[in-house]
Every structure is written in structure tokens, then in C-alpha cells.
Amino acid sequence: MLSVAYRNPATELDEPTLRRAVAGDADAARRLVELYQTRVFALVSRMLAGRGRATIEDAAQDTFLDVFRQLARFSPAGPAKLSTWILTIAARRSIDELRRRRPSLLPDPERQGGDRADDRTVQRELAAAIEAAVRDLSPELRAAFLLREYHELEYSEIATALEIDLGTVKSRLSRARAALRERLAEVKP
């Protein structure tokens, strides 16, 4: 499975710290960023793979700017956890970026060098093929797939995060998985 465990409830910001962050407390705001930055960066970097590190970092930073602009509107008693709400903002930011620009045809310089062909393993080749296949998904399919498989959100959480019907989530995940199976069958039957 492709998932990374982000579901530990201890990784959610506690309500007193959240209230302090809403009130503008710098330490609480720093705690919020520290707690969620890895998840935001992971989602944004997967969604914007091939766009370059600067674009990914800008999108992640813009995500947190949006989070702090809207934080007073988040309700801990609402239907979404804070992590789901933040990942929703990150996914929307990434989708906006994908719609705004076409992918660069130039290779990412950070991915060049370092690795020699004789040092690559089958695992690395497969990982690269998976990454490329995910990158080729439409923004809508990619967002649903990444939120489910990498961030382990429930279908209902994805529906809330992307503001779509539960049936649409299921449809997008089914189409994403079918596209990935087809694409990856060429690499590893």
C-alpha cells in the first residue's frame, strides 16, 4: 500500500493552542505550522510534482497564509478535523496552481545528478513510475487519490475537503486507480 500513517490523533492541535493561534499568539501559530507542515508539504509536493521546488514551497507557504487568514472560521466542533481542513486548503491551492500553469518540460535539476544508473534499484524505478503516473492524473483525480492513499482520509472527509458528493469521491478514486493500474501495467505487469 502507498499510505503513510498520518492518522494519529495525537498529531492534532489541542483546542487551547488553537484558540491562542486564532488570537494571534506567535508560539501557538508556530506550533500549528510545526505540527502540520510535513503533511502539507507532502501533499503539495506530490500534487505539484515536476513543478520545481520553488513552486512547491510557495504553494505550501501560501497554504499556511490562507490557514491563518481563515483560522477564526474553523470550528473544532464541525465535521472536519483541523488536519483535514488544512489539507483541504493545501489541495485547493495545488489544484489552482495546476490549472494556472502547464508542467515544465525541463527536467527538475534537483532530481538530476547524484544517482547513477548502476546504483538504481527496482524499488526506485517503481517509485518513479508511480510518481509519474500520479503526476499524470487530472488535478481532481490526483487530489482525491492523494488524500485517500497518502493521507488516509476517509471518503466522507475527502468529500468534505473537496466539497464534492460522496459518490463523486468514489468515482474519482475508481477512475484514478484504473488509470494508475493501466499506466503501471506497462512498468510491472
Backbone as CSV, one residue per row, in Angstrom:
resi,resn,N_x,N_y,N_z,CA_x,CA_y,CA_z,C_x,C_y,C_z
1,MET,0.840,-1.176,0.000,0.000,0.000,0.000,0.884,1.239,0.000
2,LEU,0.389,2.317,-0.563,1.152,3.540,-0.709,1.008,4.481,0.475
3,SER,0.281,4.096,1.479,-0.080,5.065,2.505,1.044,5.339,3.500
4,VAL,0.953,6.513,4.053,1.830,6.948,5.122,0.902,7.291,6.271
5,ALA,1.197,6.803,7.448,0.268,6.996,8.560,0.335,8.418,9.101
6,TYR,-0.754,9.152,8.881,-0.898,10.496,9.428,-2.102,10.560,10.350
7,ARG,-2.689,9.439,10.696,-3.978,9.422,11.375,-3.863,9.424,12.896
8,ASN,-2.703,9.511,13.458,-2.539,9.505,14.899,-3.220,10.739,15.499
9,PRO,-4.238,10.547,16.356,-4.952,11.689,16.917,-4.039,12.622,17.725
10,ALA,-2.932,12.107,18.229,-2.004,12.953,18.987,-1.344,13.989,18.083
11,THR,-1.520,13.852,16.791,-0.931,14.807,15.865,-1.882,15.951,15.545
12,GLU,-3.013,16.031,16.227,-3.935,17.158,16.070,-3.616,18.217,17.124
13,LEU,-3.759,19.455,16.744,-3.521,20.575,17.651,-4.610,20.589,18.720
14,ASP,-4.221,20.791,19.958,-5.216,20.826,21.033,-5.992,22.151,20.970
15,GLU,-7.207,22.142,21.523,-8.089,23.316,21.438,-7.523,24.570,22.104
16,PRO,-6.893,24.478,23.270,-6.334,25.709,23.851,-5.269,26.353,22.953
17,THR,-4.429,25.530,22.348,-3.404,26.067,21.445,-4.065,26.660,20.205
18,LEU,-5.108,26.006,19.719,-5.846,26.524,18.570,-6.443,27.899,18.896
19,ARG,-7.063,28.024,20.057,-7.648,29.318,20.461,-6.569,30.400,20.542
20,ARG,-5.406,30.028,21.074,-4.305,31.003,21.164,-3.817,31.397,19.773
21,ALA,-3.767,30.443,18.854,-3.339,30.741,17.478,-4.333,31.687,16.810
22,VAL,-5.627,31.452,17.024,-6.660,32.336,16.474,-6.495,33.745,17.029
23,ALA,-6.112,33.839,18.309,-5.930,35.141,18.953,-4.628,35.828,18.540
24,GLY,-3.801,35.139,17.758,-2.576,35.754,17.259,-1.324,35.444,18.060
25,ASP,-1.387,34.479,18.959,-0.214,34.101,19.750,0.842,33.463,18.843
26,ALA,2.034,34.038,18.811,3.096,33.578,17.910,3.548,32.153,18.227
27,ASP,3.651,31.807,19.508,4.075,30.445,19.870,3.048,29.405,19.416
28,ALA,1.772,29.723,19.571,0.719,28.804,19.143,0.714,28.671,17.614
29,ALA,0.919,29.771,16.928,0.970,29.735,15.460,2.150,28.883,14.995
30,ARG,3.286,29.040,15.664,4.464,28.246,15.318,4.190,26.764,15.569
31,ARG,3.519,26.455,16.657,3.173,25.062,16.975,2.267,24.471,15.884
32,LEU,1.297,25.256,15.424,0.402,24.799,14.366,1.198,24.477,13.101
33,VAL,2.066,25.381,12.698,2.869,25.155,11.489,3.754,23.925,11.664
34,GLU,4.425,23.818,12.801,5.309,22.675,13.039,4.554,21.353,12.986
35,LEU,3.338,21.359,13.497,2.551,20.136,13.558,2.049,19.684,12.191
36,TYR,1.722,20.636,11.318,1.092,20.284,10.043,1.977,20.488,8.816
37,GLN,3.137,21.079,8.965,3.941,21.404,7.783,4.382,20.172,6.996
38,THR,4.712,19.094,7.639,5.145,17.893,6.929,4.021,17.348,6.065
39,ARG,2.811,17.289,6.619,1.666,16.782,5.860,1.316,17.703,4.696
40,VAL,1.343,19.008,4.939,1.044,19.963,3.866,2.085,19.846,2.760
41,PHE,3.345,19.831,3.146,4.410,19.759,2.139,4.332,18.438,1.366
42,ALA,4.014,17.352,2.049,3.903,16.053,1.376,2.791,16.080,0.325
43,LEU,1.633,16.612,0.693,0.521,16.674,-0.248,0.845,17.608,-1.415
44,VAL,1.322,18.798,-1.112,1.615,19.781,-2.155,2.710,19.270,-3.084
45,SER,3.753,18.667,-2.530,4.850,18.198,-3.380,4.411,17.048,-4.278
46,ARG,3.508,16.205,-3.812,3.010,15.122,-4.659,2.074,15.660,-5.735
47,MET,1.246,16.615,-5.355,0.319,17.173,-6.337,1.038,18.017,-7.385
48,LEU,2.094,18.687,-6.978,2.804,19.576,-7.898,4.131,18.990,-8.357
49,ALA,4.255,17.681,-8.296,5.490,17.020,-8.727,5.837,17.468,-10.136
50,GLY,7.098,17.776,-10.345,7.559,18.219,-11.651,7.493,19.719,-11.839
51,ARG,6.960,20.443,-10.866,6.828,21.893,-10.985,8.023,22.638,-10.413
52,GLY,8.910,21.942,-9.754,10.078,22.594,-9.165,9.868,22.901,-7.698
53,ARG,10.945,22.859,-6.979,10.899,23.048,-5.526,10.365,24.418,-5.126
54,ALA,10.735,25.463,-5.860,10.287,26.814,-5.511,8.760,26.915,-5.588
55,THR,8.164,26.341,-6.615,6.707,26.376,-6.769,6.042,25.613,-5.624
56,ILE,6.606,24.467,-5.287,6.060,23.652,-4.199,6.153,24.402,-2.872
57,GLU,7.294,25.000,-2.599,7.460,25.745,-1.348,6.524,26.950,-1.297
58,ASP,6.361,27.633,-2.431,5.435,28.769,-2.466,4.004,28.325,-2.174
59,ALA,3.595,27.208,-2.769,2.235,26.710,-2.543,2.036,26.295,-1.087
60,ALA,3.037,25.657,-0.493,2.936,25.263,0.917,2.865,26.499,1.814
61,GLN,3.689,27.481,1.518,3.671,28.718,2.311,2.339,29.448,2.144
62,ASP,1.842,29.511,0.918,0.552,30.151,0.674,-0.575,29.419,1.387
63,THR,-0.439,28.107,1.512,-1.425,27.322,2.250,-1.514,27.831,3.683
64,PHE,-0.372,28.002,4.329,-0.393,28.456,5.722,-0.850,29.905,5.846
65,LEU,-0.553,30.728,4.863,-1.085,32.094,4.889,-2.608,32.052,4.841
66,ASP,-3.154,31.194,3.976,-4.609,31.030,3.909,-5.162,30.470,5.217
67,VAL,-4.452,29.499,5.791,-4.894,28.913,7.058,-5.035,30.003,8.113
68,PHE,-4.029,30.851,8.254,-4.092,31.875,9.299,-5.119,32.958,8.982
69,ARG,-5.358,33.235,7.709,-6.407,34.203,7.346,-7.793,33.673,7.710
70,GLN,-7.972,32.364,7.610,-9.296,31.758,7.799,-9.451,31.029,9.130
71,LEU,-8.415,30.986,9.925,-8.411,30.156,11.137,-9.572,30.457,12.083
72,ALA,-9.964,31.702,12.194,-11.060,32.064,13.100,-12.378,31.418,12.664
73,ARG,-12.484,31.045,11.390,-13.711,30.421,10.874,-13.746,28.914,11.102
74,PHE,-12.606,28.312,11.476,-12.588,26.865,11.707,-13.278,26.557,13.026
75,SER,-14.131,25.533,12.996,-14.826,25.118,14.204,-14.382,23.719,14.603
76,PRO,-13.752,23.585,15.781,-13.350,22.252,16.240,-14.546,21.310,16.403
77,ALA,-15.747,21.867,16.588,-16.943,21.048,16.738,-17.553,20.697,15.389
78,GLY,-16.975,21.211,14.316,-17.502,20.969,12.975,-17.213,19.569,12.482
79,PRO,-17.538,19.306,11.220,-17.414,17.953,10.682,-15.979,17.514,10.385
80,ALA,-15.052,18.463,10.260,-13.684,18.115,9.865,-12.698,18.350,11.004
81,LYS,-11.678,17.496,11.040,-10.565,17.729,11.957,-9.745,18.898,11.403
82,LEU,-8.926,19.504,12.217,-8.094,20.605,11.765,-7.154,20.156,10.657
83,SER,-6.608,18.950,10.774,-5.700,18.455,9.730,-6.427,18.310,8.397
84,THR,-7.654,17.836,8.418,-8.443,17.705,7.185,-8.706,19.074,6.584
85,TRP,-9.053,20.029,7.428,-9.334,21.391,6.980,-8.089,22.011,6.336
86,ILE,-6.937,21.824,6.963,-5.685,22.373,6.427,-5.310,21.682,5.124
87,LEU,-5.459,20.358,5.064,-5.153,19.638,3.829,-6.113,20.018,2.702
88,THR,-7.331,20.384,3.068,-8.276,20.883,2.074,-7.741,22.154,1.430
89,ILE,-7.258,23.046,2.248,-6.697,24.301,1.733,-5.485,24.001,0.858
90,ALA,-4.632,23.085,1.299,-3.446,22.721,0.515,-3.843,22.102,-0.823
91,ALA,-4.839,21.232,-0.817,-5.290,20.598,-2.058,-5.852,21.640,-3.016
92,ARG,-6.649,22.547,-2.504,-7.217,23.591,-3.371,-6.137,24.506,-3.928
93,ARG,-5.178,24.867,-3.098,-4.045,25.675,-3.563,-3.322,24.962,-4.694
94,SER,-3.082,23.677,-4.515,-2.364,22.883,-5.514,-3.163,22.762,-6.808
95,ILE,-4.457,22.525,-6.679,-5.307,22.434,-7.869,-5.294,23.763,-8.619
96,ASP,-5.381,24.868,-7.888,-5.305,26.183,-8.535,-3.991,26.343,-9.287
97,GLU,-2.907,25.913,-8.681,-1.591,26.013,-9.319,-1.524,25.129,-10.563
98,LEU,-2.079,23.930,-10.484,-2.077,23.029,-11.635,-2.891,23.610,-12.793
99,ARG,-3.975,24.254,-12.478,-4.802,24.857,-13.524,-4.141,26.105,-14.111
100,ARG,-3.373,26.786,-13.303,-2.758,28.043,-13.709,-1.619,27.833,-14.690
101,ARG,-0.818,26.827,-14.473,0.381,26.633,-15.289,0.466,25.222,-15.833
102,ARG,1.040,25.127,-16.986,1.349,23.824,-17.564,2.638,23.321,-16.933
103,PRO,2.811,21.994,-16.831,4.054,21.472,-16.267,5.251,21.840,-17.141
104,SER,6.344,22.049,-16.480,7.586,22.354,-17.182,8.080,21.114,-17.907
105,LEU,8.571,21.309,-19.117,9.129,20.194,-19.865,10.604,20.003,-19.551
106,LEU,11.167,20.951,-18.789,12.563,20.842,-18.411,12.697,19.915,-17.217
107,PRO,13.766,19.120,-17.158,13.937,18.227,-16.007,14.213,19.035,-14.744
108,ASP,13.773,18.500,-13.633,14.000,19.125,-12.338,15.473,18.950,-11.975
109,PRO,16.222,20.053,-11.822,17.649,19.927,-11.554,17.964,19.187,-10.261
110,GLU,17.068,19.235,-9.287,17.316,18.530,-8.026,17.236,17.027,-8.200
111,ARG,16.568,16.572,-9.245,16.435,15.143,-9.463,17.533,14.621,-10.367
112,GLN,18.295,15.517,-10.951,19.420,15.136,-11.785,20.612,14.824,-10.876
113,GLY,21.681,14.402,-11.442,22.916,14.176,-10.676,22.726,13.155,-9.570
114,GLY,23.737,12.973,-8.795,23.666,12.129,-7.615,23.449,10.656,-7.908
115,ASP,22.334,10.305,-8.514,22.012,8.908,-8.772,22.645,8.458,-10.077
116,ARG,23.449,7.426,-10.013,23.986,6.817,-11.232,23.091,5.655,-11.583
117,ALA,22.999,5.370,-12.863,22.102,4.312,-13.333,22.415,2.975,-12.672
118,ASP,23.720,2.678,-12.454,24.068,1.381,-11.873,23.709,1.280,-10.393
119,ASP,23.387,2.412,-9.727,23.012,2.410,-8.314,21.501,2.291,-8.091
120,ARG,20.737,2.435,-9.148,19.270,2.409,-9.004,18.789,0.991,-8.736
121,THR,17.799,0.939,-7.915,17.199,-0.359,-7.617,15.845,-0.457,-8.304
122,VAL,15.309,-1.641,-8.328,13.981,-1.837,-8.909,12.949,-1.016,-8.127
123,GLN,13.131,-0.916,-6.820,12.201,-0.136,-5.999,12.174,1.328,-6.412
124,ARG,13.335,1.896,-6.664,13.396,3.301,-7.076,12.715,3.500,-8.422
125,GLU,12.928,2.566,-9.334,12.297,2.679,-10.653,10.781,2.593,-10.525
126,LEU,10.331,1.679,-9.689,8.897,1.547,-9.481,8.334,2.804,-8.817
127,ALA,9.033,3.320,-7.817,8.589,4.546,-7.146,8.509,5.706,-8.141
128,ALA,9.485,5.814,-9.016,9.480,6.874,-10.029,8.311,6.692,-10.990
129,ALA,8.020,5.453,-11.341,6.901,5.184,-12.244,5.573,5.535,-11.572
130,ILE,5.449,5.205,-10.297,4.232,5.548,-9.547,4.094,7.057,-9.475
131,GLU,5.179,7.735,-9.138,5.143,9.200,-9.045,4.731,9.829,-10.373
132,ALA,5.287,9.335,-11.462,4.942,9.869,-12.784,3.480,9.588,-13.117
133,ALA,3.011,8.395,-12.793,1.622,8.039,-13.075,0.668,8.912,-12.271
134,VAL,0.987,9.155,-11.001,0.151,10.021,-10.167,0.191,11.447,-10.714
135,ARG,1.346,11.897,-11.125,1.503,13.253,-11.668,0.656,13.436,-12.927
136,ASP,0.444,12.364,-13.702,-0.330,12.448,-14.938,-1.842,12.452,-14.718
137,LEU,-2.283,12.162,-13.505,-3.715,12.213,-13.219,-4.194,13.661,-13.299
138,SER,-5.461,13.855,-13.621,-6.028,15.205,-13.610,-5.958,15.741,-12.176
139,PRO,-5.971,17.062,-12.006,-5.904,17.611,-10.639,-6.983,17.067,-9.708
140,GLU,-8.197,16.902,-10.216,-9.298,16.422,-9.381,-9.075,14.975,-8.949
141,LEU,-8.645,14.130,-9.878,-8.379,12.726,-9.533,-7.176,12.620,-8.608
142,ARG,-6.145,13.415,-8.892,-4.932,13.394,-8.081,-5.232,13.804,-6.649
143,ALA,-6.018,14.862,-6.464,-6.345,15.324,-5.109,-7.068,14.237,-4.324
144,ALA,-8.086,13.629,-4.915,-8.832,12.579,-4.214,-7.923,11.399,-3.888
145,PHE,-7.106,10.984,-4.859,-6.221,9.839,-4.664,-5.203,10.102,-3.552
146,LEU,-4.552,11.260,-3.590,-3.529,11.560,-2.584,-4.123,11.701,-1.188
147,LEU,-5.287,12.336,-1.096,-5.915,12.479,0.215,-6.290,11.112,0.798
148,ARG,-6.665,10.176,-0.052,-7.029,8.841,0.430,-5.811,7.970,0.699
149,GLU,-4.939,7.831,-0.283,-3.859,6.858,-0.191,-2.646,7.338,0.599
150,TYR,-2.321,8.597,0.530,-1.144,9.091,1.244,-1.493,9.687,2.597
151,HIS,-2.670,10.287,2.693,-3.047,10.942,3.944,-4.145,10.193,4.682
152,GLU,-4.600,9.087,4.110,-5.548,8.166,4.730,-6.841,8.815,5.218
153,LEU,-7.334,9.818,4.505,-8.615,10.406,4.855,-9.725,9.444,4.458
154,GLU,-10.795,9.442,5.231,-11.973,8.641,4.912,-12.679,9.279,3.724
155,TYR,-13.506,8.499,3.043,-14.224,9.020,1.876,-15.042,10.259,2.247
156,SER,-15.704,10.214,3.389,-16.524,11.359,3.809,-15.656,12.589,4.077
157,GLU,-14.454,12.381,4.608,-13.544,13.502,4.840,-13.064,14.103,3.520
158,ILE,-12.831,13.254,2.533,-12.419,13.736,1.216,-13.556,14.534,0.589
159,ALA,-14.776,14.036,0.728,-15.941,14.746,0.188,-16.040,16.134,0.810
160,THR,-15.850,16.207,2.119,-15.880,17.490,2.809,-14.726,18.372,2.352
161,ALA,-13.538,17.795,2.283,-12.348,18.572,1.924,-12.445,19.152,0.526
162,LEU,-12.958,18.381,-0.414,-13.015,18.830,-1.810,-14.370,19.419,-2.190
163,GLU,-15.287,19.426,-1.203,-16.637,19.947,-1.413,-17.325,19.278,-2.598
164,ILE,-17.321,17.936,-2.567,-17.980,17.143,-3.591,-18.818,16.071,-2.909
165,ASP,-19.708,15.455,-3.669,-20.543,14.378,-3.125,-19.715,13.132,-2.866
166,LEU,-20.193,12.316,-1.945,-19.525,11.060,-1.623,-19.415,10.176,-2.864
167,GLY,-20.449,10.142,-3.682,-20.408,9.355,-4.916,-19.332,9.843,-5.871
168,THR,-19.122,11.140,-5.891,-18.075,11.709,-6.749,-16.700,11.299,-6.245
169,VAL,-16.525,11.250,-4.936,-15.261,10.783,-4.360,-14.999,9.357,-4.825
170,LYS,-15.988,8.507,-4.686,-15.830,7.102,-5.083,-15.513,6.993,-6.570
171,SER,-16.202,7.772,-7.366,-15.973,7.751,-8.810,-14.559,8.213,-9.156
172,ARG,-14.128,9.298,-8.526,-12.784,9.813,-8.805,-11.705,8.827,-8.362
173,LEU,-11.911,8.202,-7.222,-10.926,7.227,-6.757,-10.892,6.012,-7.676
174,SER,-12.040,5.585,-8.118,-12.098,4.449,-9.035,-11.392,4.781,-10.348
175,ARG,-11.662,5.960,-10.893,-11.022,6.364,-12.148,-9.524,6.543,-11.968
176,ALA,-9.112,7.099,-10.836,-7.677,7.288,-10.573,-6.972,5.938,-10.478
177,ARG,-7.552,5.020,-9.737,-6.934,3.697,-9.575,-6.869,2.953,-10.909
178,ALA,-7.932,3.064,-11.711,-7.930,2.401,-13.018,-6.838,2.984,-13.916
179,ALA,-6.706,4.304,-13.901,-5.670,4.952,-14.717,-4.274,4.541,-14.245
180,LEU,-4.089,4.454,-12.945,-2.790,4.054,-12.403,-2.484,2.595,-12.730
181,ARG,-3.483,1.723,-12.602,-3.276,0.314,-12.953,-2.856,0.179,-14.411
182,GLU,-3.561,0.894,-15.273,-3.253,0.821,-16.704,-1.843,1.341,-16.981
183,ARG,-1.509,2.456,-16.392,-0.196,3.065,-16.625,0.928,2.201,-16.048
184,LEU,0.709,1.641,-14.870,1.740,0.865,-14.210,1.861,-0.553,-14.746
185,ALA,0.857,-1.032,-15.462,0.937,-2.363,-16.081,2.057,-2.400,-17.095
186,GLU,2.347,-1.252,-17.702,3.460,-1.166,-18.663,4.799,-1.341,-17.968
187,VAL,4.895,-0.882,-16.733,6.138,-0.934,-15.986,6.341,-2.287,-15.336
188,LYS,5.306,-2.754,-14.669,5.408,-4.022,-13.945,4.112,-4.791,-14.110
189,PRO,4.079,-5.728,-15.049,2.832,-6.469,-15.315,2.374,-7.247,-14.087
